Amino acid sequence: MFDTLRRWSMAIVILGVVLLVYGIAAYLPGFDEMLWAAGASGMFISIIGIVLMIVGALNMKLQELLLEEVSLVKYELNKLRQSENG
């Protein structure tokens, strides 16, 4: 039911980790000469990576809570049907 959402959440978390590592790597010596100047842009990419990791983790937690609620509703519905029939 939520498999696609789970995959997207994992992709968001992985993208966040990659951006965080890339942003931190911008502060390594020689990195700015290869691609771009370190500084605010490296910090900005690191912050975006952290935000993406948080969003992905919250999305996965929300999915777990929704699955738990769906399970409880199904249980209560089955219990109600059994009490109605029996």
C-alpha positions in Angstrom: 0.0 0.0 0.0 2.7 2.5 1.0 5.6 0.8 -0.9 6.1 3.6 -3.3 6.0 6.2 -0.6 8.6 4.2 1.4 10.9 4.0 -1.7 10.6 7.8 -2.2 11.3 8.4 1.5 14.5 6.3 1.3 15.5 8.1 -1.9 15.0 11.5 -0.1 17.1 10.4 2.9 19.9 9.0 0.6 19.9 12.2 -1.4 20.1 14.2 1.8 23.1 12.2 3.0 24.8 12.6 -0.4 24.3 16.4 -0.3 25.5 16.6 3.3 28.7 14.7 2.4 29.1 16.8 -0.8 28.6 20.0 1.2 31.1 19.0 3.9 33.6 17.9 1.2 33.5 21.5 -0.1 35.6 22.5 2.9 38.4 20.0 2.1 41.5 21.6 0.7 41.6 21.5 -3.1 37.9 20.7 -3.6 37.1 24.4 -4.3 39.7 24.4 -7.1 38.1 21.4 -8.8 34.5 22.4 -8.9 33.5 25.7 -7.2 34.4 28.0 -4.4 33.7 26.7 -0.9 32.0 28.8 1.7 28.3 29.7 1.8 27.5 27.4 -1.1 29.0 24.4 0.8 27.1 25.3 3.9 23.9 25.8 1.9 24.2 22.3 0.3 24.9 20.8 3.8 21.8 22.4 5.2 19.7 21.2 2.3 21.0 17.7 2.9 20.1 17.9 6.6 16.6 19.2 5.7 16.1 16.4 3.2 17.2 13.7 5.7 14.7 15.1 8.3 11.9 15.3 5.7 12.6 11.7 4.6 12.7 10.4 8.1 9.5 12.2 9.2 7.8 10.8 6.0 8.8 7.3 6.9 7.7 7.8 10.5 4.3 9.1 9.3 4.0 6.1 7.1 4.6 3.8 10.0 1.9 5.6 12.1 -0.6 5.4 9.2 0.0 1.7 8.7 -0.5 1.2 12.4 -3.8 3.2 12.3 -5.0 1.3 9.3 -4.3 -2.0 11.0 -6.2 -0.9 14.1 -9.2 0.2 12.0 -9.2 -3.1 10.2 -9.1 -4.9 13.6 -11.9 -2.9 15.0 -14.0 -3.3 11.8 -13.5 -7.1 12.0 -14.4 -7.1 15.6 -17.6 -5.1 14.9 -18.6 -7.5 12.1 -18.1 -10.5 14.3 -20.2 -9.0 17.1 -22.9 -8.1 14.6 -23.0 -11.6 13.1 -22.6 -13.6 16.3 
